[in-house]
């Protein structure tokens, strides 16, 4: 397993363990893991073509939009996700 994958797995395990330990004091503890999101930050960092290059390799053919990440956050905060805890929600568009 590559080091980055192991780090992500460790963080997920930490989140789940923390959520179980704190469930009486902090009822829900979740995380969002966004993939490539099409924002101006890439151009500001000198990588204006980064999103286009990514899109050509992504199975869905595009990067995510900020509002898609926001909608996932709103859902996690809503009553519709009231039974969700210790979850890491991948908002990645089939990215691995």
Backbone bond lengths (Angstrom), bond angles and torsions (degrees), N, CA, C in turn:
res aa  C-N    CA-C-N  psi(-1)  N-CA   C-N-CA  omega(-1)  CA-C   N-CA-C  phi
1 X - - - 1.455 - - 1.533 108.11 -
2 X 1.351 117.63 127.13 1.469 120.17 177.39 1.529 111.31 -59.84
3 X 1.320 115.33 153.20 1.469 120.98 -176.71 1.522 112.46 -57.18
4 X 1.349 118.31 -40.30 1.467 120.60 -179.10 1.529 110.50 -65.01
5 X 1.333 116.62 -40.16 1.472 119.81 178.08 1.520 111.05 -64.88
6 X 1.329 116.29 -40.12 1.457 120.20 178.95 1.522 110.68 -64.55
7 X 1.332 116.86 -40.33 1.458 120.73 178.09 1.521 110.58 -62.04
8 X 1.335 117.39 -43.57 1.472 120.53 178.30 1.520 110.66 -63.47
9 X 1.327 117.35 -41.58 1.467 120.68 178.82 1.523 110.68 -63.43
10 X 1.325 116.76 -40.49 1.466 120.67 177.87 1.523 111.41 -63.71
11 X 1.333 116.63 -42.54 1.471 120.04 178.87 1.528 111.13 -63.59
12 X 1.334 116.29 -40.58 1.460 119.53 177.98 1.524 110.73 -62.56
13 X 1.320 116.83 -43.96 1.458 120.95 179.40 1.531 110.46 -63.19
14 X 1.328 117.11 -40.95 1.467 120.73 177.08 1.521 111.59 -61.27
15 X 1.332 116.48 -43.72 1.461 120.87 -179.66 1.521 110.43 -62.39
16 X 1.322 116.55 -46.57 1.477 119.88 -179.12 1.520 111.04 -63.76
17 X 1.318 117.32 -42.88 1.463 120.63 178.80 1.515 111.28 -64.26
18 X 1.315 116.51 -42.95 1.456 121.61 178.71 1.525 111.13 -63.72
19 X 1.320 116.52 -41.17 1.470 120.53 179.65 1.525 110.51 -63.06
20 X 1.326 117.18 -40.12 1.474 119.78 179.07 1.520 111.20 -66.70
21 X 1.335 116.67 -40.48 1.467 120.11 -177.77 1.525 112.11 -69.13
22 X 1.305 116.96 -33.10 1.467 121.04 -173.69 1.516 113.71 -102.15
23 X 1.305 119.51 7.63 1.460 120.37 -170.06 1.525 114.51 -60.28
24 X 1.296 118.72 -24.96 1.464 119.13 178.45 1.527 111.69 -80.46
25 X 1.337 116.52 -33.29 1.467 120.67 -179.66 1.523 111.81 -89.84
26 X 1.317 116.99 -40.96 1.464 123.07 179.35 1.521 105.79 -122.32
27 X 1.321 117.40 96.54 1.462 120.45 -169.90 1.528 115.13 -56.45
28 X 1.324 118.03 -37.60 1.459 119.41 -177.30 1.516 110.10 -135.31
29 X 1.315 114.59 134.40 1.460 120.72 179.25 1.525 107.05 -139.80
30 X 1.311 116.34 108.23 1.455 122.41 -175.85 1.524 109.80 -131.96
31 X 1.326 115.75 173.42 1.462 120.51 179.36 1.521 109.79 -142.81
32 X 1.315 115.04 155.35 1.461 123.00 174.22 1.526 106.58 -111.78
33 X 1.334 116.62 133.11 1.460 120.61 175.85 1.531 107.49 -118.89
34 X 1.337 116.28 93.29 1.466 119.13 -178.96 1.516 111.55 -78.41
35 X 1.304 115.37 150.02 1.461 120.95 172.86 1.515 109.13 -90.96
36 X 1.319 115.86 -146.21 1.464 120.91 178.32 1.529 108.59 -69.66
37 X 1.314 116.16 121.91 1.459 122.24 -179.63 1.522 108.21 -115.79
38 X 1.324 116.04 131.52 1.468 122.48 -177.37 1.525 109.63 -77.64
39 X 1.333 115.21 96.13 1.466 121.81 178.16 1.532 108.57 -134.07
40 X 1.324 117.81 165.10 1.470 121.16 179.44 1.530 114.13 -66.03
41 X 1.310 118.52 -11.56 1.468 120.09 -175.70 1.527 112.30 -61.34
42 X 1.347 117.24 -30.71 1.464 120.05 -179.17 1.531 110.60 -65.22
43 X 1.330 116.65 -45.10 1.471 120.37 178.34 1.527 110.71 -66.02
44 X 1.322 117.01 -39.58 1.462 120.57 179.72 1.525 111.82 -64.39
45 X 1.339 115.70 -26.72 1.462 120.47 178.78 1.529 111.95 -88.80
46 X 1.341 116.23 5.99 1.455 120.29 178.39 1.515 114.63 84.18
47 X 1.339 116.93 15.89 1.464 121.69 -179.06 1.526 109.67 -124.57
48 X 1.314 116.57 59.15 1.464 121.80 -175.05 1.524 113.05 -60.17
49 X 1.325 118.53 -30.37 1.471 121.64 -178.20 1.526 113.31 -90.86
50 X 1.295 117.91 1.59 1.466 121.45 -175.50 1.527 112.46 -58.01
51 X 1.316 117.73 -43.94 1.462 121.09 -178.03 1.527 110.55 -66.65
52 X 1.332 117.57 -42.01 1.471 120.71 178.41 1.521 111.29 -62.91
53 X 1.324 116.76 -42.93 1.457 120.95 178.96 1.522 110.66 -62.94
54 X 1.313 116.32 -42.00 1.458 120.80 178.40 1.526 110.63 -63.21
55 X 1.315 116.29 -45.07 1.468 120.86 -176.46 1.521 111.26 -59.01
56 X 1.313 117.48 -35.49 1.461 120.04 -179.22 1.530 112.20 -68.10
57 X 1.321 117.41 -19.55 1.466 122.22 -178.65 1.529 113.07 -103.37
58 X 1.309 117.45 -13.49 1.463 122.05 -177.40 1.527 109.86 -82.24
59 X 1.336 118.64 135.42 1.465 120.79 179.53 1.533 114.07 -55.69
60 X 1.320 117.90 -29.04 1.465 120.21 179.21 1.524 112.65 -86.51
61 X 1.333 117.14 -10.26 1.455 121.54 175.96 1.514 115.61 78.32
62 X 1.315 117.52 16.56 1.461 119.69 179.50 1.517 109.89 -161.19
63 X 1.311 114.99 163.97 1.463 121.41 172.66 1.529 108.51 -89.62
64 X 1.303 115.55 167.72 1.458 119.71 177.76 1.516 111.86 -76.77
65 X 1.325 114.66 166.43 1.461 121.34 176.50 1.529 108.49 -111.05
66 X 1.328 117.57 148.48 1.462 120.03 -179.52 1.536 112.89 -53.57
67 X 1.328 116.69 -37.55 1.476 118.90 -178.33 1.525 112.08 -67.13
68 X 1.337 117.74 -25.31 1.462 119.69 176.85 1.527 110.99 -69.97
69 X 1.314 116.48 -38.16 1.462 120.47 175.62 1.528 109.22 -67.70
70 X 1.322 116.61 -42.66 1.469 121.03 179.44 1.528 111.16 -60.46
71 X 1.331 117.27 -41.04 1.467 120.47 179.20 1.527 111.37 -63.58
72 X 1.330 116.89 -37.08 1.460 120.12 177.16 1.529 110.69 -65.17
73 X 1.324 116.52 -40.53 1.471 120.94 178.03 1.522 110.52 -64.65
74 X 1.325 116.34 -45.12 1.472 120.29 179.18 1.520 109.92 -59.74
75 X 1.339 116.73 -41.68 1.469 119.89 178.80 1.526 110.45 -62.22
76 X 1.336 117.83 -45.92 1.463 119.97 -179.98 1.529 112.17 -61.17
77 X 1.327 116.69 -31.82 1.461 120.56 179.62 1.524 113.28 -82.12
78 X 1.323 116.59 -11.63 1.459 120.40 -175.42 1.537 112.19 -85.10
79 X 1.317 114.79 167.91 1.460 120.89 175.64 1.528 112.04 -66.03
80 X 1.325 117.46 -20.71 1.467 120.74 178.89 1.523 111.63 -65.96
81 X 1.311 117.73 -20.72 1.461 122.12 178.94 1.531 110.76 -109.86
82 X 1.316 117.24 24.81 1.465 121.08 -173.62 1.529 113.75 -64.01
83 X 1.314 118.22 -20.43 1.456 120.97 179.21 1.534 112.15 -97.02
84 X 1.311 117.03 -1.99 1.463 121.99 -178.51 1.523 108.95 -87.71
85 X 1.328 117.04 124.50 1.458 121.22 175.03 1.524 109.19 -152.40
86 X 1.316 116.04 143.43 1.453 120.76 -178.52 1.520 112.79 73.69
87 X 1.319 117.11 18.89 1.460 121.24 -176.95 1.522 111.70 -96.24
88 X 1.313 114.84 148.30 1.459 121.97 170.52 1.521 105.16 -115.44
89 X 1.319 115.83 110.94 1.452 121.27 -176.32 1.528 109.05 -92.08
90 X 1.334 115.82 113.98 1.453 121.16 178.87 1.526 109.35 -81.28
91 X 1.318 116.26 118.34 1.459 122.60 176.16 1.527 104.30 -114.10
92 X 1.343 114.27 76.42 1.461 120.27 -167.25 1.528 114.09 -127.53
93 X 1.312 119.25 -8.27 1.451 119.37 179.49 1.513 113.96 59.42
94 X 1.304 117.68 48.87 1.468 124.44 177.89 1.517 112.79 70.95
95 X 1.322 118.09 11.54 1.468 122.07 177.69 1.515 109.83 -73.12
96 X 1.283 117.88 143.17 1.468 122.46 175.62 1.487 109.82 -127.78
